[in-house]
Amino acid sequence: MNFNDIDVLIFDFDGVMWKFKDNQEYFNEWIKSYVQVMQEYLEIESDEEAHKLNMELFLEYGSTYKGLCAYMTNKGKTLPSKYEFLGKSDKHLMASGVKIKRDNELVDLIRNVKGKKKYILSNNRAEYLEYGFNALGLNKNDFDGIICIEEDDYIKPEPEFYQKLIDVANLDNTHKAVFFDDKDTFLETAKSLSINTVWITDKEEDRDYVDLRTSSVKNILKTLV
């Protein structure tokens, strides 16, 4: 992949705009907010019991939300939408006052990339992204568009969510775009739509749908300013 041929940069937010290992306090509070919501839906009083169940469900289903839905289905309970679930967890997280660390280097790199459009494609709500942008030192005007989940919306890795980006960005030639994400399964859908892919990871593994692998998005951005 030659970045000279790329016109559109598409970024995930969590794990790309900020790294979990560099923001351990925030990451812990982020996970805690998910557990708190799970406790509310399942009416679990014990924090210890809730954390144990969350870990079991996460390991089996890959996310707290998917695990919660599977558990509630087995119990015959009405499932919350992803938007509803995130709304509750975002409320807990923001109430904690814990924020992502400011990253002046990232801000400078994002703002100094020339000749390319920049978009966010995230499975988060707009309110959460604004909270994260402010903490990092960014704002929505640093991007040409932000595609995030709305009520009853599709989410990654569903192809319809990526199509929403293609429509918003008026992306006639997906070969001219590149998507950065820390979850390789989300990159697989992008690649199926002929979007170039960069996996943000510390893993030394390859995937046939990943064009490039790097430990930080800043490694790429430094070559584009």
mmCIF file of the C-alpha atoms, coordinates in Angstrom:
data_MODEL
# 
_entry.id   MODEL 
# 
loop_
_atom_site.group_PDB 
_atom_site.id 
_atom_site.type_symbol 
_atom_site.label_atom_id 
_atom_site.label_alt_id 
_atom_site.label_comp_id 
_atom_site.label_asym_id 
_atom_site.label_entity_id 
_atom_site.label_seq_id 
_atom_site.pdbx_PDB_ins_code 
_atom_site.Cartn_x 
_atom_site.Cartn_y 
_atom_site.Cartn_z 
_atom_site.occupancy 
_atom_site.B_iso_or_equiv 
_atom_site.pdbx_formal_charge 
_atom_site.auth_seq_id 
_atom_site.auth_comp_id 
_atom_site.auth_asym_id 
_atom_site.auth_atom_id 
_atom_site.pdbx_PDB_model_num 
ATOM 1   C CA . MET A 1 1   ? 0.000   0.000   0.000  1.00 0.00 ? 1   MET A CA 1 
ATOM 2   C CA . ASN A 1 2   ? 1.318   3.402   -1.056 1.00 0.00 ? 2   ASN A CA 1 
ATOM 3   C CA . PHE A 1 3   ? -0.022  6.250   1.085  1.00 0.00 ? 3   PHE A CA 1 
ATOM 4   C CA . ASN A 1 4   ? 0.573   8.653   -1.794 1.00 0.00 ? 4   ASN A CA 1 
ATOM 5   C CA . ASP A 1 5   ? -2.386  6.944   -3.474 1.00 0.00 ? 5   ASP A CA 1 
ATOM 6   C CA . ILE A 1 6   ? -4.603  7.294   -0.374 1.00 0.00 ? 6   ILE A CA 1 
ATOM 7   C CA . ASP A 1 7   ? -7.069  10.189  -0.213 1.00 0.00 ? 7   ASP A CA 1 
ATOM 8   C CA . VAL A 1 8   ? -9.138  9.215   2.834  1.00 0.00 ? 8   VAL A CA 1 
ATOM 9   C CA . LEU A 1 9   ? -7.989  8.233   6.327  1.00 0.00 ? 9   LEU A CA 1 
ATOM 10  C CA . ILE A 1 10  ? -10.563 6.451   8.510  1.00 0.00 ? 10  ILE A CA 1 
ATOM 11  C CA . PHE A 1 11  ? -9.877  5.980   12.224 1.00 0.00 ? 11  PHE A CA 1 
ATOM 12  C CA . ASP A 1 12  ? -11.455 3.922   14.947 1.00 0.00 ? 12  ASP A CA 1 
ATOM 13  C CA . PHE A 1 13  ? -11.366 5.740   18.308 1.00 0.00 ? 13  PHE A CA 1 
ATOM 14  C CA . ASP A 1 14  ? -10.761 3.422   21.296 1.00 0.00 ? 14  ASP A CA 1 
ATOM 15  C CA . GLY A 1 15  ? -7.450  1.612   20.904 1.00 0.00 ? 15  GLY A CA 1 
ATOM 16  C CA . VAL A 1 16  ? -6.375  3.813   17.984 1.00 0.00 ? 16  VAL A CA 1 
ATOM 17  C CA . MET A 1 17  ? -6.687  7.457   19.011 1.00 0.00 ? 17  MET A CA 1 
ATOM 18  C CA . TRP A 1 18  ? -5.643  6.353   22.499 1.00 0.00 ? 18  TRP A CA 1 
ATOM 19  C CA . LYS A 1 19  ? -3.861  3.190   23.643 1.00 0.00 ? 19  LYS A CA 1 
ATOM 20  C CA . PHE A 1 20  ? -5.205  1.126   26.521 1.00 0.00 ? 20  PHE A CA 1 
ATOM 21  C CA . LYS A 1 21  ? -1.772  0.453   28.020 1.00 0.00 ? 21  LYS A CA 1 
ATOM 22  C CA . ASP A 1 22  ? -1.008  4.191   28.192 1.00 0.00 ? 22  ASP A CA 1 
ATOM 23  C CA . ASN A 1 23  ? -4.299  4.999   29.925 1.00 0.00 ? 23  ASN A CA 1 
ATOM 24  C CA . GLN A 1 24  ? -4.688  2.220   32.480 1.00 0.00 ? 24  GLN A CA 1 
ATOM 25  C CA . GLU A 1 25  ? -6.744  4.240   34.977 1.00 0.00 ? 25  GLU A CA 1 
ATOM 26  C CA . TYR A 1 26  ? -9.208  5.299   32.278 1.00 0.00 ? 26  TYR A CA 1 
ATOM 27  C CA . PHE A 1 27  ? -9.335  1.791   30.815 1.00 0.00 ? 27  PHE A CA 1 
ATOM 28  C CA . ASN A 1 28  ? -10.124 0.313   34.241 1.00 0.00 ? 28  ASN A CA 1 
ATOM 29  C CA . GLU A 1 29  ? -12.925 2.850   34.768 1.00 0.00 ? 29  GLU A CA 1 
ATOM 30  C CA . TRP A 1 30  ? -14.220 2.148   31.248 1.00 0.00 ? 30  TRP A CA 1 
ATOM 31  C CA . ILE A 1 31  ? -14.482 -1.587  32.005 1.00 0.00 ? 31  ILE A CA 1 
ATOM 32  C CA . LYS A 1 32  ? -15.999 -0.838  35.420 1.00 0.00 ? 32  LYS A CA 1 
ATOM 33  C CA . SER A 1 33  ? -18.767 1.204   33.766 1.00 0.00 ? 33  SER A CA 1 
ATOM 34  C CA . TYR A 1 34  ? -19.702 -1.801  31.600 1.00 0.00 ? 34  TYR A CA 1 
ATOM 35  C CA . VAL A 1 35  ? -19.864 -4.036  34.666 1.00 0.00 ? 35  VAL A CA 1 
ATOM 36  C CA . GLN A 1 36  ? -22.032 -1.504  36.503 1.00 0.00 ? 36  GLN A CA 1 
ATOM 37  C CA . VAL A 1 37  ? -24.574 -1.527  33.676 1.00 0.00 ? 37  VAL A CA 1 
ATOM 38  C CA . MET A 1 38  ? -24.541 -5.318  33.546 1.00 0.00 ? 38  MET A CA 1 
ATOM 39  C CA . GLN A 1 39  ? -25.251 -5.351  37.298 1.00 0.00 ? 39  GLN A CA 1 
ATOM 40  C CA . GLU A 1 40  ? -28.239 -3.078  36.760 1.00 0.00 ? 40  GLU A CA 1 
ATOM 41  C CA . TYR A 1 41  ? -29.764 -5.225  34.024 1.00 0.00 ? 41  TYR A CA 1 
ATOM 42  C CA . LEU A 1 42  ? -29.165 -8.504  35.851 1.00 0.00 ? 42  LEU A CA 1 
ATOM 43  C CA . GLU A 1 43  ? -29.892 -7.102  39.330 1.00 0.00 ? 43  GLU A CA 1 
ATOM 44  C CA . ILE A 1 44  ? -26.650 -8.424  40.777 1.00 0.00 ? 44  ILE A CA 1 
ATOM 45  C CA . GLU A 1 45  ? -25.810 -6.851  44.143 1.00 0.00 ? 45  GLU A CA 1 
ATOM 46  C CA . SER A 1 46  ? -22.281 -8.194  44.606 1.00 0.00 ? 46  SER A CA 1 
ATOM 47  C CA . ASP A 1 47  ? -19.538 -6.316  42.723 1.00 0.00 ? 47  ASP A CA 1 
ATOM 48  C CA . GLU A 1 48  ? -17.310 -9.370  42.953 1.00 0.00 ? 48  GLU A CA 1 
ATOM 49  C CA . GLU A 1 49  ? -19.970 -11.615 41.445 1.00 0.00 ? 49  GLU A CA 1 
ATOM 50  C CA . ALA A 1 50  ? -20.614 -9.111  38.657 1.00 0.00 ? 50  ALA A CA 1 
ATOM 51  C CA . HIS A 1 51  ? -16.924 -8.814  37.761 1.00 0.00 ? 51  HIS A CA 1 
ATOM 52  C CA . LYS A 1 52  ? -16.585 -12.603 37.703 1.00 0.00 ? 52  LYS A CA 1 
ATOM 53  C CA . LEU A 1 53  ? -19.606 -13.018 35.429 1.00 0.00 ? 53  LEU A CA 1 
ATOM 54  C CA . ASN A 1 54  ? -18.403 -10.195 33.168 1.00 0.00 ? 54  ASN A CA 1 
ATOM 55  C CA . MET A 1 55  ? -15.038 -11.891 32.721 1.00 0.00 ? 55  MET A CA 1 
ATOM 56  C CA . GLU A 1 56  ? -16.693 -15.226 31.913 1.00 0.00 ? 56  GLU A CA 1 
ATOM 57  C CA . LEU A 1 57  ? -19.055 -13.659 29.381 1.00 0.00 ? 57  LEU A CA 1 
ATOM 58  C CA . PHE A 1 58  ? -16.322 -11.515 27.825 1.00 0.00 ? 58  PHE A CA 1 
ATOM 59  C CA . LEU A 1 59  ? -14.054 -14.523 27.312 1.00 0.00 ? 59  LEU A CA 1 
ATOM 60  C CA . GLU A 1 60  ? -16.880 -16.506 25.723 1.00 0.00 ? 60  GLU A CA 1 
ATOM 61  C CA . TYR A 1 61  ? -18.502 -13.794 23.568 1.00 0.00 ? 61  TYR A CA 1 
ATOM 62  C CA . GLY A 1 62  ? -15.748 -11.203 23.047 1.00 0.00 ? 62  GLY A CA 1 
ATOM 63  C CA . SER A 1 63  ? -17.606 -8.259  24.589 1.00 0.00 ? 63  SER A CA 1 
ATOM 64  C CA . THR A 1 64  ? -19.597 -7.408  27.702 1.00 0.00 ? 64  THR A CA 1 
ATOM 65  C CA . TYR A 1 65  ? -22.582 -6.373  25.598 1.00 0.00 ? 65  TYR A CA 1 
ATOM 66  C CA . LYS A 1 66  ? -22.714 -9.570  23.516 1.00 0.00 ? 66  LYS A CA 1 
ATOM 67  C CA . GLY A 1 67  ? -22.258 -11.660 26.648 1.00 0.00 ? 67  GLY A CA 1 
ATOM 68  C CA . LEU A 1 68  ? -24.995 -9.748  28.451 1.00 0.00 ? 68  LEU A CA 1 
ATOM 69  C CA . CYS A 1 69  ? -27.409 -10.242 25.538 1.00 0.00 ? 69  CYS A CA 1 
ATOM 70  C CA . ALA A 1 70  ? -26.695 -13.976 25.410 1.00 0.00 ? 70  ALA A CA 1 
ATOM 71  C CA . TYR A 1 71  ? -27.189 -14.283 29.163 1.00 0.00 ? 71  TYR A CA 1 
ATOM 72  C CA . MET A 1 72  ? -30.436 -12.277 29.100 1.00 0.00 ? 72  MET A CA 1 
ATOM 73  C CA . THR A 1 73  ? -31.743 -14.312 26.154 1.00 0.00 ? 73  THR A CA 1 
ATOM 74  C CA . ASN A 1 74  ? -31.223 -17.498 28.158 1.00 0.00 ? 74  ASN A CA 1 
ATOM 75  C CA . LYS A 1 75  ? -33.151 -15.911 31.034 1.00 0.00 ? 75  LYS A CA 1 
ATOM 76  C CA . GLY A 1 76  ? -35.989 -14.796 28.748 1.00 0.00 ? 76  GLY A CA 1 
ATOM 77  C CA . LYS A 1 77  ? -35.335 -11.115 29.443 1.00 0.00 ? 77  LYS A CA 1 
ATOM 78  C CA . THR A 1 78  ? -35.827 -8.205  27.018 1.00 0.00 ? 78  THR A CA 1 
ATOM 79  C CA . LEU A 1 79  ? -32.512 -7.174  25.471 1.00 0.00 ? 79  LEU A CA 1 
ATOM 80  C CA . PRO A 1 80  ? -31.199 -3.609  25.542 1.00 0.00 ? 80  PRO A CA 1 
ATOM 81  C CA . SER A 1 81  ? -30.001 -2.062  22.284 1.00 0.00 ? 81  SER A CA 1 
ATOM 82  C CA . LYS A 1 82  ? -26.284 -1.382  21.983 1.00 0.00 ? 82  LYS A CA 1 
ATOM 83  C CA . TYR A 1 83  ? -27.092 2.337   21.981 1.00 0.00 ? 83  TYR A CA 1 
ATOM 84  C CA . GLU A 1 84  ? -29.067 2.024   25.213 1.00 0.00 ? 84  GLU A CA 1 
ATOM 85  C CA . PHE A 1 85  ? -26.348 -0.064  26.865 1.00 0.00 ? 85  PHE A CA 1 
ATOM 86  C CA . LEU A 1 86  ? -23.642 2.429   25.907 1.00 0.00 ? 86  LEU A CA 1 
ATOM 87  C CA . GLY A 1 87  ? -25.752 5.366   27.051 1.00 0.00 ? 87  GLY A CA 1 
ATOM 88  C CA . LYS A 1 88  ? -25.866 3.907   30.550 1.00 0.00 ? 88  LYS A CA 1 
ATOM 89  C CA . SER A 1 89  ? -22.165 2.960   30.635 1.00 0.00 ? 89  SER A CA 1 
ATOM 90  C CA . ASP A 1 90  ? -21.130 6.386   29.285 1.00 0.00 ? 90  ASP A CA 1 
ATOM 91  C CA . LYS A 1 91  ? -23.087 8.025   32.102 1.00 0.00 ? 91  LYS A CA 1 
ATOM 92  C CA . HIS A 1 92  ? -21.160 6.009   34.699 1.00 0.00 ? 92  HIS A CA 1 
ATOM 93  C CA . LEU A 1 93  ? -17.827 6.688   33.019 1.00 0.00 ? 93  LEU A CA 1 
ATOM 94  C CA . MET A 1 94  ? -18.315 10.438  32.718 1.00 0.00 ? 94  MET A CA 1 
ATOM 95  C CA . ALA A 1 95  ? -19.576 10.670  36.301 1.00 0.00 ? 95  ALA A CA 1 
ATOM 96  C CA . SER A 1 96  ? -16.271 9.167   37.464 1.00 0.00 ? 96  SER A CA 1 
ATOM 97  C CA . GLY A 1 97  ? -14.378 12.186  36.131 1.00 0.00 ? 97  GLY A CA 1 
ATOM 98  C CA . VAL A 1 98  ? -11.571 9.958   34.840 1.00 0.00 ? 98  VAL A CA 1 
ATOM 99  C CA . LYS A 1 99  ? -10.366 10.986  31.387 1.00 0.00 ? 99  LYS A CA 1 
ATOM 100 C CA . ILE A 1 100 ? -7.998  9.909   28.633 1.00 0.00 ? 100 ILE A CA 1 
ATOM 101 C CA . LYS A 1 101 ? -4.603  11.570  28.918 1.00 0.00 ? 101 LYS A CA 1 
ATOM 102 C CA . ARG A 1 102 ? -4.069  14.582  26.693 1.00 0.00 ? 102 ARG A CA 1 
ATOM 103 C CA . ASP A 1 103 ? -1.901  13.742  23.665 1.00 0.00 ? 103 ASP A CA 1 
ATOM 104 C CA . ASN A 1 104 ? -0.413  16.879  22.119 1.00 0.00 ? 104 ASN A CA 1 
ATOM 105 C CA . GLU A 1 105 ? 1.697   14.863  19.694 1.00 0.00 ? 105 GLU A CA 1 
ATOM 106 C CA . LEU A 1 106 ? -1.384  13.122  18.265 1.00 0.00 ? 106 LEU A CA 1 
ATOM 107 C CA . VAL A 1 107 ? -3.244  16.428  18.015 1.00 0.00 ? 107 VAL A CA 1 
ATOM 108 C CA . ASP A 1 108 ? -0.396  18.035  16.056 1.00 0.00 ? 108 ASP A CA 1 
ATOM 109 C CA . LEU A 1 109 ? -0.120  15.051  13.726 1.00 0.00 ? 109 LEU A CA 1 
ATOM 110 C CA . ILE A 1 110 ? -3.861  14.899  13.004 1.00 0.00 ? 110 ILE A CA 1 
ATOM 111 C CA . ARG A 1 111 ? -4.041  18.630  12.340 1.00 0.00 ? 111 ARG A CA 1 
ATOM 112 C CA . ASN A 1 112 ? -0.965  18.717  10.111 1.00 0.00 ? 112 ASN A CA 1 
ATOM 113 C CA . VAL A 1 113 ? -1.858  15.914  7.720  1.00 0.00 ? 113 VAL A CA 1 
ATOM 114 C CA . LYS A 1 114 ? -2.293  17.641  4.363  1.00 0.00 ? 114 LYS A CA 1 
ATOM 115 C CA . GLY A 1 115 ? -4.222  16.640  1.267  1.00 0.00 ? 115 GLY A CA 1 
ATOM 116 C CA . LYS A 1 116 ? -6.241  13.835  2.844  1.00 0.00 ? 116 LYS A CA 1 
ATOM 117 C CA . LYS A 1 117 ? -9.723  13.699  4.313  1.00 0.00 ? 117 LYS A CA 1 
ATOM 118 C CA . LYS A 1 118 ? -10.073 12.281  7.820  1.00 0.00 ? 118 LYS A CA 1 
ATOM 119 C CA . TYR A 1 119 ? -13.025 10.418  9.311  1.00 0.00 ? 119 TYR A CA 1 
ATOM 120 C CA . ILE A 1 120 ? -13.854 8.649   12.558 1.00 0.00 ? 120 ILE A CA 1 
ATOM 121 C CA . LEU A 1 121 ? -15.724 5.330   12.311 1.00 0.00 ? 121 LEU A CA 1 
ATOM 122 C CA . SER A 1 122 ? -16.629 4.228   15.825 1.00 0.00 ? 122 SER A CA 1 
ATOM 123 C CA . ASN A 1 123 ? -19.047 1.928   17.638 1.00 0.00 ? 123 ASN A CA 1 
ATOM 124 C CA . ASN A 1 124 ? -19.521 4.676   20.221 1.00 0.00 ? 124 ASN A CA 1 
ATOM 125 C CA . ARG A 1 125 ? -22.114 7.368   20.813 1.00 0.00 ? 125 ARG A CA 1 
ATOM 126 C CA . ALA A 1 126 ? -21.443 10.982  19.800 1.00 0.00 ? 126 ALA A CA 1 
ATOM 127 C CA . GLU A 1 127 ? -21.459 12.147  23.445 1.00 0.00 ? 127 GLU A CA 1 
ATOM 128 C CA . TYR A 1 128 ? -18.739 9.648   24.363 1.00 0.00 ? 128 TYR A CA 1 
ATOM 129 C CA . LEU A 1 129 ? -16.590 10.685  21.401 1.00 0.00 ? 129 LEU A CA 1 
ATOM 130 C CA . GLU A 1 130 ? -16.902 14.353  22.337 1.00 0.00 ? 130 GLU A CA 1 
ATOM 131 C CA . TYR A 1 131 ? -15.803 13.476  25.888 1.00 0.00 ? 131 TYR A CA 1 
ATOM 132 C CA . GLY A 1 132 ? -12.792 11.599  24.485 1.00 0.00 ? 132 GLY A CA 1 
ATOM 133 C CA . PHE A 1 133 ? -11.886 14.281  21.928 1.00 0.00 ? 133 PHE A CA 1 
ATOM 134 C CA . ASN A 1 134 ? -11.887 16.983  24.587 1.00 0.00 ? 134 ASN A CA 1 
ATOM 135 C CA . ALA A 1 135 ? -9.616  14.927  26.828 1.00 0.00 ? 135 ALA A CA 1 
ATOM 136 C CA . LEU A 1 136 ? -7.133  14.247  24.025 1.00 0.00 ? 136 LEU A CA 1 
ATOM 137 C CA . GLY A 1 137 ? -7.139  17.882  22.892 1.00 0.00 ? 137 GLY A CA 1 
ATOM 138 C CA . LEU A 1 138 ? -9.020  17.224  19.651 1.00 0.00 ? 138 LEU A CA 1 
ATOM 139 C CA . ASN A 1 139 ? -12.474 18.304  18.523 1.00 0.00 ? 139 ASN A CA 1 
ATOM 140 C CA . LYS A 1 140 ? -14.941 17.187  15.856 1.00 0.00 ? 140 LYS A CA 1 
ATOM 141 C CA . ASN A 1 141 ? -13.756 19.940  13.515 1.00 0.00 ? 141 ASN A CA 1 
ATOM 142 C CA . ASP A 1 142 ? -10.410 18.144  13.198 1.00 0.00 ? 142 ASP A CA 1 
ATOM 143 C CA . PHE A 1 143 ? -12.220 15.559  11.049 1.00 0.00 ? 143 PHE A CA 1 
ATOM 144 C CA . ASP A 1 144 ? -14.221 15.768  7.845  1.00 0.00 ? 144 ASP A CA 1 
ATOM 145 C CA . GLY A 1 145 ? -16.872 13.525  9.322  1.00 0.00 ? 145 GLY A CA 1 
ATOM 146 C CA . ILE A 1 146 ? -17.707 11.350  12.318 1.00 0.00 ? 146 ILE A CA 1 
ATOM 147 C CA . ILE A 1 147 ? -19.696 8.174   11.849 1.00 0.00 ? 147 ILE A CA 1 
ATOM 148 C CA . CYS A 1 148 ? -20.854 6.744   15.166 1.00 0.00 ? 148 CYS A CA 1 
ATOM 149 C CA . ILE A 1 149 ? -23.796 4.704   16.344 1.00 0.00 ? 149 ILE A CA 1 
ATOM 150 C CA . GLU A 1 150 ? -27.239 6.206   16.686 1.00 0.00 ? 150 GLU A CA 1 
ATOM 151 C CA . GLU A 1 151 ? -30.380 4.666   18.068 1.00 0.00 ? 151 GLU A CA 1 
ATOM 152 C CA . ASP A 1 152 ? -31.268 1.398   16.302 1.00 0.00 ? 152 ASP A CA 1 
ATOM 153 C CA . ASP A 1 153 ? -28.177 1.732   14.119 1.00 0.00 ? 153 ASP A CA 1 
ATOM 154 C CA . TYR A 1 154 ? -25.830 -0.845  12.651 1.00 0.00 ? 154 TYR A CA 1 
ATOM 155 C CA . ILE A 1 155 ? -22.404 -1.318  14.250 1.00 0.00 ? 155 ILE A CA 1 
ATOM 156 C CA . LYS A 1 156 ? -19.043 -2.692  13.168 1.00 0.00 ? 156 LYS A CA 1 
ATOM 157 C CA . PRO A 1 157 ? -18.438 -5.256  11.774 1.00 0.00 ? 157 PRO A CA 1 
ATOM 158 C CA . GLU A 1 158 ? -21.798 -5.121  9.976  1.00 0.00 ? 158 GLU A CA 1 
ATOM 159 C CA . PRO A 1 159 ? -21.220 -4.033  6.336  1.00 0.00 ? 159 PRO A CA 1 
ATOM 160 C CA . GLU A 1 160 ? -24.109 -1.555  6.489  1.00 0.00 ? 160 GLU A CA 1 
ATOM 161 C CA . PHE A 1 161 ? -22.192 0.561   9.011  1.00 0.00 ? 161 PHE A CA 1 
ATOM 162 C CA . TYR A 1 162 ? -19.216 0.831   6.656  1.00 0.00 ? 162 TYR A CA 1 
ATOM 163 C CA . GLN A 1 163 ? -21.568 1.666   3.805  1.00 0.00 ? 163 GLN A CA 1 
ATOM 164 C CA . LYS A 1 164 ? -22.805 4.572   5.902  1.00 0.00 ? 164 LYS A CA 1 
ATOM 165 C CA . LEU A 1 165 ? -19.226 5.881   5.921  1.00 0.00 ? 165 LEU A CA 1 
ATOM 166 C CA . ILE A 1 166 ? -18.866 5.344   2.170  1.00 0.00 ? 166 ILE A CA 1 
ATOM 167 C CA . ASP A 1 167 ? -22.035 7.354   1.591  1.00 0.00 ? 167 ASP A CA 1 
ATOM 168 C CA . VAL A 1 168 ? -21.114 10.174  3.998  1.00 0.00 ? 168 VAL A CA 1 
ATOM 169 C CA . ALA A 1 169 ? -17.599 10.452  2.568  1.00 0.00 ? 169 ALA A CA 1 
ATOM 170 C CA . ASN A 1 170 ? -18.900 10.178  -1.006 1.00 0.00 ? 170 ASN A CA 1 
ATOM 171 C CA . LEU A 1 171 ? -16.227 7.525   -1.453 1.00 0.00 ? 171 LEU A CA 1 
ATOM 172 C CA . ASP A 1 172 ? -16.533 6.410   -5.080 1.00 0.00 ? 172 ASP A CA 1 
ATOM 173 C CA . ASN A 1 173 ? -13.239 4.501   -5.050 1.00 0.00 ? 173 ASN A CA 1 
ATOM 174 C CA . THR A 1 174 ? -12.711 2.580   -1.812 1.00 0.00 ? 174 THR A CA 1 
ATOM 175 C CA . HIS A 1 175 ? -9.172  1.671   -2.949 1.00 0.00 ? 175 HIS A CA 1 
ATOM 176 C CA . LYS A 1 176 ? -8.328  5.311   -2.153 1.00 0.00 ? 176 LYS A CA 1 
ATOM 177 C CA . ALA A 1 177 ? -9.219  4.880   1.542  1.00 0.00 ? 177 ALA A CA 1 
ATOM 178 C CA . VAL A 1 178 ? -7.481  3.233   4.503  1.00 0.00 ? 178 VAL A CA 1 
ATOM 179 C CA . PHE A 1 179 ? -9.050  2.155   7.794  1.00 0.00 ? 179 PHE A CA 1 
ATOM 180 C CA . PHE A 1 180 ? -7.139  1.997   11.104 1.00 0.00 ? 180 PHE A CA 1 
ATOM 181 C CA . ASP A 1 181 ? -8.566  -0.272  13.828 1.00 0.00 ? 181 ASP A CA 1 
ATOM 182 C CA . ASP A 1 182 ? -7.220  -2.258  16.771 1.00 0.00 ? 182 ASP A CA 1 
ATOM 183 C CA . LYS A 1 183 ? -9.750  -5.078  16.244 1.00 0.00 ? 183 LYS A CA 1 
ATOM 184 C CA . ASP A 1 184 ? -8.735  -7.230  13.313 1.00 0.00 ? 184 ASP A CA 1 
ATOM 185 C CA . THR A 1 185 ? -12.263 -8.569  12.792 1.00 0.00 ? 185 THR A CA 1 
ATOM 186 C CA . PHE A 1 186 ? -13.450 -5.018  12.097 1.00 0.00 ? 186 PHE A CA 1 
ATOM 187 C CA . LEU A 1 187 ? -10.752 -4.710  9.449  1.00 0.00 ? 187 LEU A CA 1 
ATOM 188 C CA . GLU A 1 188 ? -11.974 -7.848  7.697  1.00 0.00 ? 188 GLU A CA 1 
ATOM 189 C CA . THR A 1 189 ? -15.255 -6.201  6.707  1.00 0.00 ? 189 THR A CA 1 
ATOM 190 C CA . ALA A 1 190 ? -13.435 -3.083  5.498  1.00 0.00 ? 190 ALA A CA 1 
ATOM 191 C CA . LYS A 1 191 ? -11.186 -5.222  3.319  1.00 0.00 ? 191 LYS A CA 1 
ATOM 192 C CA . SER A 1 192 ? -14.205 -6.996  1.835  1.00 0.00 ? 192 SER A CA 1 
ATOM 193 C CA . LEU A 1 193 ? -15.306 -3.546  0.613  1.00 0.00 ? 193 LEU A CA 1 
ATOM 194 C CA . SER A 1 194 ? -11.857 -2.944  -0.948 1.00 0.00 ? 194 SER A CA 1 
ATOM 195 C CA . ILE A 1 195 ? -10.800 -0.453  1.757  1.00 0.00 ? 195 ILE A CA 1 
ATOM 196 C CA . ASN A 1 196 ? -7.112  -0.689  2.683  1.00 0.00 ? 196 ASN A CA 1 
ATOM 197 C CA . THR A 1 197 ? -6.486  -1.795  6.262  1.00 0.00 ? 197 THR A CA 1 
ATOM 198 C CA . VAL A 1 198 ? -4.005  -1.013  9.046  1.00 0.00 ? 198 VAL A CA 1 
ATOM 199 C CA . TRP A 1 199 ? -4.091  -3.079  12.222 1.00 0.00 ? 199 TRP A CA 1 
ATOM 200 C CA . ILE A 1 200 ? -3.034  -1.139  15.326 1.00 0.00 ? 200 ILE A CA 1 
ATOM 201 C CA . THR A 1 201 ? -1.595  -3.877  17.508 1.00 0.00 ? 201 THR A CA 1 
ATOM 202 C CA . ASP A 1 202 ? 1.445   -5.043  19.431 1.00 0.00 ? 202 ASP A CA 1 
ATOM 203 C CA . LYS A 1 203 ? 0.846   -8.593  18.221 1.00 0.00 ? 203 LYS A CA 1 
ATOM 204 C CA . GLU A 1 204 ? 3.319   -10.036 15.755 1.00 0.00 ? 204 GLU A CA 1 
ATOM 205 C CA . GLU A 1 205 ? 0.698   -11.822 13.719 1.00 0.00 ? 205 GLU A CA 1 
ATOM 206 C CA . ASP A 1 206 ? -0.546  -11.445 10.165 1.00 0.00 ? 206 ASP A CA 1 
ATOM 207 C CA . ARG A 1 207 ? -4.017  -11.621 8.644  1.00 0.00 ? 207 ARG A CA 1 
ATOM 208 C CA . ASP A 1 208 ? -4.708  -11.953 4.933  1.00 0.00 ? 208 ASP A CA 1 
ATOM 209 C CA . TYR A 1 209 ? -7.124  -8.997  5.147  1.00 0.00 ? 209 TYR A CA 1 
ATOM 210 C CA . VAL A 1 210 ? -4.588  -6.724  6.884  1.00 0.00 ? 210 VAL A CA 1 
ATOM 211 C CA . ASP A 1 211 ? -2.372  -4.639  4.589  1.00 0.00 ? 211 ASP A CA 1 
ATOM 212 C CA . LEU A 1 212 ? -0.165  -3.155  7.294  1.00 0.00 ? 212 LEU A CA 1 
ATOM 213 C CA . ARG A 1 213 ? 0.439   -3.716  10.996 1.00 0.00 ? 213 ARG A CA 1 
ATOM 214 C CA . THR A 1 214 ? 1.862   -1.127  13.425 1.00 0.00 ? 214 THR A CA 1 
ATOM 215 C CA . SER A 1 215 ? 1.897   -0.532  17.185 1.00 0.00 ? 215 SER A CA 1 
ATOM 216 C CA . SER A 1 216 ? 0.660   3.069   16.971 1.00 0.00 ? 216 SER A CA 1 
ATOM 217 C CA . VAL A 1 217 ? -1.308  5.173   14.512 1.00 0.00 ? 217 VAL A CA 1 
ATOM 218 C CA . LYS A 1 218 ? 1.237   7.916   15.148 1.00 0.00 ? 218 LYS A CA 1 
ATOM 219 C CA . ASN A 1 219 ? 3.873   5.839   13.342 1.00 0.00 ? 219 ASN A CA 1 
ATOM 220 C CA . ILE A 1 220 ? 1.871   6.261   10.138 1.00 0.00 ? 220 ILE A CA 1 
ATOM 221 C CA . LEU A 1 221 ? 0.790   9.841   10.725 1.00 0.00 ? 221 LEU A CA 1 
ATOM 222 C CA . LYS A 1 222 ? 4.421   10.935  11.105 1.00 0.00 ? 222 LYS A CA 1 
ATOM 223 C CA . THR A 1 223 ? 5.044   9.899   7.519  1.00 0.00 ? 223 THR A CA 1 
ATOM 224 C CA . LEU A 1 224 ? 2.109   11.998  6.271  1.00 0.00 ? 224 LEU A CA 1 
ATOM 225 C CA . VAL A 1 225 ? 2.920   15.441  7.702  1.00 0.00 ? 225 VAL A CA 1 
# 
